[in-house]
């Protein structure tokens, strides 16, 4: 692992899951888009598609 030096004193990360209804398809595969797929649901709704957003906070 490489070490990166910067002026932050605290690093916080957080993930949030979003559940979706309906059909979602990437109309432009060359464009960077959110990947919507079935994943591990925390709410036991295995029938819903979802995506995860990851946050990094430095201060």
LOTI-866044 format. One line per 2 residues: number of its first residue (from 1); their letters; for each residue x, y, z of N, C-alpha, C, CB. Coordinates in nm, 3 decimals. Glycine has a CB too. Layout:
NUM	A	X,Y,Z,X,Y,Z,X,Y,Z,X,Y,Z ~ ...
# end
This chain:
1	XX	0.084,-0.118,0.000,0.000,0.000,0.000,0.089,0.124,0.000,-0.096,0.000,0.121 ~ 0.056,0.219,-0.084,0.131,0.345,-0.089,0.072,0.443,0.011,0.128,0.405,-0.231
3	XX	0.156,0.523,0.070,0.112,0.628,0.162,0.108,0.760,0.087,0.206,0.637,0.285 ~ 0.001,0.834,0.108,-0.015,0.965,0.045,-0.019,1.068,0.157,-0.145,0.971,-0.044
5	XX	0.065,1.168,0.148,0.068,1.272,0.249,-0.018,1.390,0.202,0.214,1.318,0.276 ~ -0.107,1.433,0.286,-0.188,1.551,0.258,-0.228,1.611,0.391,-0.314,1.515,0.172
7	XX	-0.294,1.726,0.389,-0.320,1.802,0.510,-0.442,1.761,0.589,-0.333,1.941,0.476 ~ -0.508,1.654,0.555,-0.628,1.615,0.628,-0.591,1.548,0.760,-0.714,1.520,0.543
9	XX	-0.671,1.575,0.860,-0.649,1.515,0.992,-0.739,1.394,1.014,-0.673,1.619,1.100 ~ -0.855,1.394,0.947,-0.953,1.287,0.965,-1.003,1.242,0.829,-1.071,1.334,1.055
11	XX	-1.018,1.113,0.812,-1.076,1.055,0.691,-1.199,0.976,0.731,-0.972,0.965,0.615 ~ -1.312,1.004,0.664,-1.436,0.931,0.691,-1.490,0.879,0.559,-1.542,1.022,0.763
13	XX	-1.530,0.752,0.555,-1.594,0.695,0.436,-1.731,0.642,0.475,-1.506,0.581,0.375 ~ -1.822,0.646,0.380,-1.958,0.601,0.403,-2.016,0.549,0.273,-2.045,0.714,0.462
15	XX	-2.090,0.440,0.279,-2.161,0.389,0.161,-2.311,0.397,0.187,-2.118,0.244,0.128 ~ -2.384,0.424,0.081,-2.529,0.429,0.087,-2.585,0.346,-0.028,-2.581,0.575,0.081
17	XX	-2.681,0.259,0.002,-2.746,0.177,-0.099,-2.878,0.239,-0.139,-2.767,0.034,-0.047 ~ -2.907,0.237,-0.269,-3.033,0.286,-0.322,-3.103,0.171,-0.393,-3.012,0.407,-0.417
19	XX	-3.228,0.146,-0.361,-3.308,0.044,-0.429,-3.389,0.111,-0.539,-3.401,-0.031,-0.329 ~ -3.405,0.041,-0.652,-3.473,0.098,-0.768,-3.582,0.004,-0.817,-3.374,0.126,-0.881
21	XX	-3.685,0.062,-0.878,-3.793,-0.012,-0.942,-3.788,0.017,-1.091,-3.932,0.025,-0.881 ~ -3.832,-0.076,-1.174,-3.842,-0.051,-1.317,-3.724,-0.104,-1.395,-3.856,0.095,-1.343
23	XX	-3.724,-0.074,-1.524,-3.618,-0.120,-1.615,-3.519,-0.007,-1.637,-3.677,-0.169,-1.750 ~ -3.392,-0.034,-1.614,-3.286,0.064,-1.633,-3.179,0.002,-1.721,-3.227,0.110,-1.497
25	XX	-3.154,0.066,-1.834,-3.051,0.017,-1.924,-2.961,0.133,-1.963,-3.114,-0.049,-2.050 ~ -2.834,0.103,-1.982,-2.737,0.204,-2.024,-2.747,0.218,-2.175,-2.592,0.166,-1.980
27	XX	-2.801,0.330,-2.222,-2.820,0.349,-2.366,-2.689,0.381,-2.437,-2.920,0.459,-2.391 ~ -2.589,0.428,-2.365,-2.459,0.461,-2.424,-2.350,0.391,-2.344,-2.435,0.616,-2.427
29	XX	-2.307,0.271,-2.386,-2.209,0.195,-2.307,-2.072,0.262,-2.298,-2.193,0.058,-2.364 ~ -2.040,0.357,-2.387,-1.912,0.427,-2.380,-1.912,0.537,-2.275,-1.877,0.485,-2.515
31	XX	-2.029,0.577,-2.231,-2.043,0.684,-2.132,-2.032,0.623,-1.992,-2.179,0.760,-2.150 ~ -1.959,0.688,-1.903,-1.948,0.640,-1.765,-2.082,0.660,-1.695,-1.835,0.714,-1.688
33	XX	-2.146,0.552,-1.663,-2.277,0.558,-1.599,-2.275,0.472,-1.473,-2.389,0.512,-1.696 ~ -2.371,0.494,-1.389,-2.387,0.413,-1.269,-2.430,0.273,-1.312,-2.490,0.475,-1.170
35	XX	-2.368,0.172,-1.256,-2.406,0.034,-1.286,-2.518,-0.007,-1.192,-2.285,-0.062,-1.273 ~ -2.634,-0.034,-1.250,-2.751,-0.075,-1.172,-2.764,-0.226,-1.188,-2.882,0.000,-1.219
37	XX	-2.759,-0.296,-1.076,-2.759,-0.442,-1.079,-2.819,-0.496,-0.950,-2.616,-0.497,-1.100 ~ -2.841,-0.625,-0.947,-2.883,-0.688,-0.822,-2.762,-0.700,-0.732,-2.949,-0.827,-0.848
39	XX	-2.781,-0.674,-0.605,-2.669,-0.680,-0.512,-2.715,-0.734,-0.378,-2.606,-0.542,-0.494 ~ -2.634,-0.713,-0.278,-2.667,-0.761,-0.143,-2.758,-0.659,-0.074,-2.537,-0.785,-0.059
41	XX	-2.885,-0.692,-0.059,-2.976,-0.595,0.003,-2.973,-0.600,0.155,-3.117,-0.620,-0.045 ~ -2.967,-0.484,0.215,-2.974,-0.476,0.361,-3.118,-0.483,0.409,-2.907,-0.348,0.411
43	XX	-3.213,-0.457,0.318,-3.355,-0.458,0.354,-3.425,-0.587,0.312,-3.424,-0.339,0.290 ~ -3.348,-0.690,0.273,-3.401,-0.821,0.232,-3.495,-0.813,0.112,-3.474,-0.885,0.347
45	XX	-3.480,-0.713,0.027,-3.559,-0.702,-0.096,-3.474,-0.750,-0.212,-3.610,-0.556,-0.120 ~ -3.464,-0.880,-0.230,-3.380,-0.939,-0.334,-3.438,-0.914,-0.473,-3.364,-1.090,-0.309
47	XX	-3.564,-0.872,-0.482,-3.629,-0.850,-0.610,-3.596,-0.714,-0.671,-3.777,-0.863,-0.594 ~ -3.535,-0.623,-0.596,-3.506,-0.489,-0.645,-3.362,-0.475,-0.691,-3.536,-0.386,-0.536
49	XX	-3.344,-0.395,-0.796,-3.208,-0.361,-0.838,-3.159,-0.248,-0.750,-3.203,-0.321,-0.989 ~ -3.028,-0.227,-0.748,-2.972,-0.125,-0.659,-2.839,-0.074,-0.711,-2.955,-0.181,-0.517
51	XX	-2.797,0.038,-0.656,-2.662,0.088,-0.677,-2.610,0.142,-0.545,-2.657,0.197,-0.788 ~ -2.480,0.154,-0.534,-2.414,0.198,-0.412,-2.339,0.327,-0.441,-2.319,0.089,-0.355
53	XX	-2.351,0.424,-0.352,-2.273,0.548,-0.364,-2.177,0.552,-0.246,-2.367,0.675,-0.366 ~ -2.051,0.580,-0.276,-1.945,0.584,-0.176,-1.899,0.728,-0.158,-1.826,0.492,-0.217
55	XX	-1.890,0.773,-0.034,-1.845,0.907,0.000,-1.711,0.901,0.071,-1.948,0.980,0.087 ~ -1.623,0.994,0.037,-1.498,1.016,0.111,-1.501,1.159,0.164,-1.371,0.991,0.021
57	XX	-1.473,1.178,0.290,-1.469,1.312,0.350,-1.334,1.327,0.420,-1.588,1.334,0.450 ~ -1.262,1.432,0.385,-1.133,1.464,0.447,-1.148,1.597,0.519,-1.017,1.470,0.340
59	X	-1.095,1.606,0.641,-1.085,1.735,0.707,-0.978,1.733,0.810,-1.215,1.774,0.769
# end
